[in-house]
Amino acid sequence: MFEELKGVPRLLMHVELKPIQGDRFQPTGFADLGAAVYERPDGKRMLLVESAQSMANRLEQTCINGQGSDLVPELNGLPYVVANLTGTDELKLQARTSSLVEPHRLNSPFILEGKLSGDSKRFGERLLEQIAYSNGSPIDWQKVASALFLYDPNSLLHGIFLAHPRLEAGRVRTPRALSAFIEAEDVREVSSGGVKNSALDPTGKIRVVGDEKNDVYGNVPYHRTEYTGNKITAYFNFDLALLRGYSLPEAALEVLVALALYKVSRFLGIGLRLRTACDLRVSGEIQVEEPKGFSFPAEPELLKAVQQGIAKCSKAGLFARPAVTELTATVKRVKSKEQGKGGSDDPESDSSDDDQE
């Protein structure tokens, strides 16, 4: 199926989109900036509708079962890591998270600090042993890629930055192999607004005892800015040279290619409601810019290729057994003075809030 991609450094694709109803759409917004409007060198006004960070999140979401932390049943056998969180006596908590939904995938502290049943070592320690990491020594990227593929192939597609303090210098970083963004051309603002009405007291002076300082009572007017554009385009960049550079077995490369294209197909089919006021649909066929002559496969074909690849890699011992690595981590609620500064440890953080309404 992917013969045309052999030796090709990049798979570049784009597809035109349009609002599912009407002409208006709401772009992604950034804190202290708002919508990202810019001008091309030819003077045409452009708009970033969805950022690379947000698109990484959305592409990952295509293979997650509902709003949970596990894969869809169709992809059973594809590895990922689960952390079962148990609270201390003070914090009554039972929760489940995984490398599929954590902002930095395997770099989540819940995962790195978690332990396998009966194992005295943390998962992060085991991971460092498998990649033969040593501070001050060159990194063996083939071992890094093999370990990531063993536990969570999605990390190779969407990138990872192992920067937890226990991992010392944070030198292990792989960029996204699959990246995407959406932009609109020749845009115009559409200004509108509304008001949150209070049927009880429009002045907002009647408040609940104990909540007097919460200024959400009464009528609250607001404004909003949407956009129209002559063209909306989603772009996808799949770095095949990056994946080949890891020197993984051919079966591993094949399943990664099939999985990446399956994610693109799923996103275009079910993931285009980006926000309440940004509901899009595909307008036309996927256009392949490079390599010329490559036809984007149909989704059923891609799913079949992924499932066959999972079976082949599992049989070859390239996946963890069992495929889902189950860890346990005990958590507690820290006092404010114990709490760190927080924030992202990755300049290309996928936990960005830029897709919030």
C-alpha positions as CSV (number, residue, x, y, z in Angstrom):
1,M,0.0,0.0,0.0
2,F,2.9,2.4,0.8
3,E,5.3,1.5,-2.0
4,E,5.2,5.0,-3.4
5,L,6.5,6.3,0.0
6,K,9.8,4.3,0.0
7,G,12.7,6.8,0.0
8,V,10.4,9.8,0.2
9,P,11.5,12.3,2.9
10,R,8.1,14.0,3.5
11,L,4.4,13.3,2.8
12,L,2.8,16.7,2.4
13,M,-1.0,17.0,2.1
14,H,-3.7,19.6,2.3
15,V,-7.5,19.6,2.0
16,E,-10.0,22.4,1.8
17,L,-12.6,22.9,4.4
18,K,-15.7,25.0,4.8
19,P,-18.2,25.8,7.5
20,I,-20.9,23.2,7.8
21,Q,-23.5,25.9,7.9
22,G,-23.3,29.6,6.9
23,D,-20.0,31.4,6.4
24,R,-18.8,32.3,9.9
25,F,-16.3,30.4,12.0
26,Q,-14.5,30.9,15.3
27,P,-10.7,30.5,15.3
28,T,-8.4,29.3,18.0
29,G,-7.6,32.0,20.6
30,F,-4.4,32.7,22.5
31,A,-4.1,34.2,26.0
32,D,-3.3,38.0,25.8
33,L,-3.4,37.8,22.0
34,G,-6.7,36.6,20.8
35,A,-7.0,35.4,17.2
36,A,-3.8,35.0,15.3
37,V,-4.3,37.3,12.2
38,Y,-1.4,38.0,10.0
39,E,-0.4,39.2,6.5
40,R,1.2,37.2,3.8
41,P,4.0,38.9,1.8
42,D,1.5,39.7,-0.9
43,G,-0.6,41.6,1.6
44,K,-3.5,39.0,1.9
45,R,-4.9,38.8,5.4
46,M,-4.5,35.3,6.9
47,L,-5.8,33.7,10.1
48,L,-4.6,30.7,12.1
49,V,-7.7,28.6,12.6
50,E,-6.1,25.8,14.5
51,S,-2.5,25.6,15.8
52,A,0.0,22.8,15.5
53,Q,-0.2,22.2,19.3
54,S,-4.0,21.9,19.2
55,M,-3.9,19.7,16.1
56,A,-1.6,17.3,17.8
57,N,-4.1,16.9,20.6
58,R,-6.9,16.4,18.1
59,L,-5.0,13.8,16.1
60,E,-4.3,11.9,19.3
61,Q,-8.0,12.1,20.3
62,T,-9.1,10.3,17.1
63,C,-7.9,6.9,18.5
64,I,-9.1,7.4,22.1
65,N,-12.2,5.6,23.2
66,G,-14.8,8.3,24.1
67,Q,-13.6,10.6,26.8
68,G,-11.6,8.0,28.6
69,S,-7.9,7.1,28.6
70,D,-7.8,3.9,26.5
71,L,-7.7,3.1,22.8
72,V,-10.7,2.4,20.6
73,P,-11.4,-1.4,20.4
74,E,-10.3,-1.4,16.7
75,L,-6.7,-0.8,17.8
76,N,-6.5,-3.4,20.5
77,G,-2.9,-4.7,20.7
78,L,-1.3,-1.3,20.1
79,P,0.9,-0.5,23.2
80,Y,0.4,2.4,25.7
81,V,1.0,2.9,29.4
82,V,-1.7,3.3,32.0
83,A,-1.2,4.8,35.5
84,N,-3.7,3.9,38.1
85,L,-3.7,6.6,40.7
86,T,-4.5,5.9,44.3
87,G,-4.8,8.6,46.9
88,T,-3.4,8.6,50.4
89,D,-5.7,8.4,53.4
90,E,-6.0,12.2,53.3
91,L,-6.9,12.2,49.6
92,K,-9.6,9.8,48.7
93,L,-8.9,9.2,45.0
94,Q,-9.2,6.5,42.5
95,A,-8.3,7.6,38.9
96,R,-6.9,6.3,35.7
97,T,-4.8,8.1,33.1
98,S,-2.5,7.0,30.3
99,S,0.2,8.0,27.9
100,L,-2.5,8.6,25.3
101,V,-4.0,11.5,27.2
102,E,-1.3,12.9,29.4
103,P,0.1,16.3,28.1
104,H,3.6,14.9,27.6
105,R,2.8,11.3,27.0
106,L,5.4,9.0,28.7
107,N,6.9,12.1,30.4
108,S,3.9,12.4,32.7
109,P,5.1,12.2,36.3
110,F,2.2,9.9,37.0
111,I,3.7,7.4,34.6
112,L,7.4,7.9,35.3
113,E,6.9,7.6,39.0
114,G,4.5,4.7,38.7
115,K,5.5,1.1,39.3
116,L,4.6,-2.3,37.9
117,S,3.0,-4.7,40.3
118,G,5.7,-6.3,42.5
119,D,8.5,-4.1,41.0
120,S,10.6,-2.0,43.3
121,K,11.8,0.3,40.5
122,R,9.9,3.2,39.1
123,F,8.9,3.0,35.4
124,G,11.1,6.0,34.6
125,E,14.1,4.0,36.0
126,R,13.2,1.0,33.8
127,L,12.9,3.3,30.8
128,L,16.3,4.8,31.3
129,E,17.8,1.3,31.6
130,Q,16.2,0.3,28.3
131,I,17.5,3.3,26.4
132,A,20.9,3.0,28.0
133,Y,20.8,6.6,29.1
134,S,23.9,8.1,30.8
135,N,24.3,11.7,31.5
136,G,27.4,13.0,29.7
137,S,27.4,10.2,27.1
138,P,26.0,10.2,23.6
139,I,22.3,9.2,23.2
140,D,21.6,6.0,21.3
141,W,18.5,7.2,19.4
142,Q,17.8,3.7,18.0
143,K,17.4,2.4,21.5
144,V,15.3,5.4,22.4
145,A,13.0,4.8,19.5
146,S,12.8,1.1,20.1
147,A,11.8,1.7,23.8
148,L,9.2,4.3,22.8
149,F,7.8,2.0,20.1
150,L,7.8,-0.9,22.7
151,Y,5.6,1.0,25.2
152,D,3.8,3.7,23.2
153,P,4.2,4.0,19.4
154,N,2.1,7.2,19.5
155,S,4.9,9.0,21.2
156,L,7.0,8.5,18.1
157,L,4.3,10.1,15.9
158,H,3.5,13.0,18.2
159,G,6.9,13.7,19.9
160,I,8.1,13.4,23.4
161,F,10.4,15.4,25.7
162,L,11.7,13.4,28.7
163,A,12.4,16.3,31.0
164,H,11.3,15.0,34.4
165,P,13.9,16.0,37.0
166,R,14.7,12.3,37.7
167,L,15.8,12.0,34.0
168,E,18.6,14.4,34.7
169,A,19.5,16.7,31.8
170,G,16.3,16.2,29.8
171,R,18.2,15.5,26.7
172,V,15.8,12.9,25.3
173,R,13.5,14.7,22.9
174,T,11.9,13.5,19.7
175,P,10.0,16.1,17.5
176,R,6.6,15.4,16.0
177,A,6.7,13.1,13.0
178,L,3.1,14.0,12.2
179,S,2.2,17.7,12.4
180,A,-0.7,19.8,11.1
181,F,-2.4,23.2,11.2
182,I,-5.4,24.9,9.7
183,E,-5.4,28.4,8.3
184,A,-7.9,30.7,6.5
185,E,-7.2,33.1,3.6
186,D,-8.5,36.5,2.8
187,V,-10.3,36.8,6.2
188,R,-12.8,39.4,7.5
189,E,-14.0,40.0,11.0
190,V,-17.6,39.4,12.0
191,S,-18.4,41.3,15.3
192,S,-21.3,40.3,17.4
193,G,-22.2,39.8,21.0
194,G,-24.8,38.8,23.5
195,V,-25.8,39.0,27.1
196,K,-26.2,36.6,30.0
197,N,-29.6,37.4,31.4
198,S,-30.7,37.1,35.0
199,A,-34.4,36.6,35.3
200,L,-34.2,37.3,39.1
201,D,-32.2,40.5,39.4
202,P,-30.7,42.2,36.3
203,T,-28.7,44.6,38.6
204,G,-26.8,41.7,40.2
205,K,-27.3,43.0,43.8
206,I,-29.1,39.9,45.0
207,R,-26.3,37.4,45.9
208,V,-26.0,34.1,47.8
209,V,-24.7,34.5,51.3
210,G,-21.0,33.4,51.4
211,D,-20.6,34.1,47.6
212,E,-21.1,37.9,47.7
213,K,-17.7,38.7,46.1
214,N,-18.3,36.4,43.1
215,D,-19.2,39.0,40.3
216,V,-21.3,36.7,38.1
217,Y,-24.7,37.9,39.1
218,G,-27.1,40.0,37.1
219,N,-27.0,40.7,33.4
220,V,-23.6,40.3,31.8
221,P,-23.1,41.7,28.3
222,Y,-20.2,40.3,26.2
223,H,-18.8,40.7,22.7
224,R,-17.4,38.1,20.3
225,T,-15.5,38.1,17.0
226,E,-15.9,35.5,14.4
227,Y,-14.5,35.4,10.9
228,T,-15.3,34.7,7.3
229,G,-12.7,33.7,4.7
230,N,-12.4,32.9,1.0
231,K,-10.7,29.6,1.7
232,I,-10.0,27.4,4.8
233,T,-7.2,24.8,4.4
234,A,-5.9,22.0,6.6
235,Y,-2.2,21.1,6.1
236,F,-0.5,17.9,7.1
237,N,3.2,17.2,7.2
238,F,4.4,13.7,7.8
239,D,8.2,13.4,8.3
240,L,9.1,10.0,7.0
241,A,12.8,10.7,7.0
242,L,12.7,11.3,10.8
243,L,11.1,7.9,11.4
244,R,13.5,6.1,9.0
245,G,16.4,7.7,10.9
246,Y,15.5,5.7,14.0
247,S,16.5,2.5,12.1
248,L,13.4,0.6,13.4
249,P,12.5,-2.7,11.8
250,E,10.4,-2.4,8.6
251,A,7.3,-3.8,10.3
252,A,7.5,-0.9,12.9
253,L,7.9,1.7,10.2
254,E,4.9,0.3,8.2
255,V,2.5,0.4,11.2
256,L,3.6,3.9,12.1
257,V,2.9,5.1,8.6
258,A,-0.5,3.4,8.5
259,L,-1.4,4.7,12.0
260,A,-0.5,8.3,11.1
261,L,-2.6,8.3,7.9
262,Y,-5.4,6.6,9.8
263,K,-5.4,9.4,12.3
264,V,-5.5,12.0,9.5
265,S,-8.5,10.2,7.9
266,R,-10.3,9.9,11.3
267,F,-9.8,13.6,12.1
268,L,-11.2,14.7,8.7
269,G,-14.1,12.4,9.2
270,I,-15.1,12.9,12.8
271,G,-13.0,15.6,14.3
272,L,-13.8,18.9,12.5
273,R,-16.1,20.4,15.1
274,L,-13.3,22.4,16.6
275,R,-15.4,24.6,18.8
276,T,-19.1,25.5,19.3
277,A,-18.9,28.2,16.6
278,C,-16.3,26.4,14.4
279,D,-17.9,23.4,12.8
280,L,-16.3,22.4,9.5
281,R,-16.5,19.8,6.8
282,V,-14.2,18.6,4.1
283,S,-14.7,20.3,0.7
284,G,-13.1,18.2,-2.0
285,E,-10.4,15.5,-2.0
286,I,-7.2,15.3,0.0
287,Q,-4.5,16.8,-2.2
288,V,-1.0,15.2,-2.0
289,E,1.7,17.8,-2.7
290,E,4.6,15.4,-2.2
291,P,5.3,12.8,-3.5
292,K,3.5,13.2,-6.8
293,G,1.3,10.3,-7.7
294,F,0.5,9.0,-4.2
295,S,-3.2,8.5,-3.6
296,F,-4.4,8.8,-0.1
297,P,-5.9,5.4,0.9
298,A,-9.5,4.9,2.1
299,E,-10.1,4.7,5.8
300,P,-11.1,1.0,5.8
301,E,-7.9,0.1,4.0
302,L,-5.8,2.1,6.5
303,L,-7.5,0.5,9.5
304,K,-6.8,-3.0,8.0
305,A,-3.2,-2.0,7.5
306,V,-2.9,-0.8,11.1
307,Q,-4.4,-4.0,12.4
308,Q,-2.2,-6.2,10.3
309,G,0.8,-4.2,11.4
310,I,-0.1,-4.5,15.1
311,A,-0.3,-8.3,14.6
312,K,3.0,-8.4,12.8
313,C,4.9,-6.3,15.4
314,S,3.4,-8.2,18.3
315,K,4.5,-11.5,16.8
316,A,8.0,-10.1,16.2
317,G,8.3,-9.1,19.9
318,L,8.5,-5.4,19.1
319,F,5.6,-4.5,21.5
320,A,5.4,-4.8,25.2
321,R,3.6,-7.8,26.6
322,P,0.9,-7.3,27.7
323,A,0.5,-4.4,25.2
324,V,-1.1,-2.2,27.9
325,T,1.5,-1.5,30.7
326,E,-0.4,-1.1,33.9
327,L,1.3,1.0,36.6
328,T,0.2,2.2,40.0
329,A,1.1,5.5,41.6
330,T,0.2,6.9,45.0
331,V,-0.7,10.6,45.0
332,K,-1.4,13.2,47.6
333,R,-2.5,16.8,47.8
334,V,0.5,19.1,48.5
335,K,0.3,22.3,50.5
336,S,0.8,25.5,48.5
337,K,4.4,26.1,49.7
338,E,5.4,22.6,48.5
339,Q,3.9,23.2,45.0
340,G,6.3,24.0,42.2
341,K,6.0,26.8,39.7
342,G,4.4,24.4,37.2
343,G,4.1,25.3,33.6
344,S,5.3,23.4,30.6
345,D,8.6,21.7,30.3
346,D,8.3,21.6,26.5
347,P,8.5,24.7,24.2
348,E,6.1,22.8,21.9
349,S,3.8,21.8,24.7
350,D,0.7,19.9,23.5
351,S,-1.1,20.9,26.6
352,S,-1.6,24.4,25.2
353,D,-4.9,26.1,26.0
354,D,-4.9,27.9,22.6
355,D,-8.0,25.9,21.4
356,Q,-10.2,27.0,24.2
357,E,-13.4,28.9,23.4
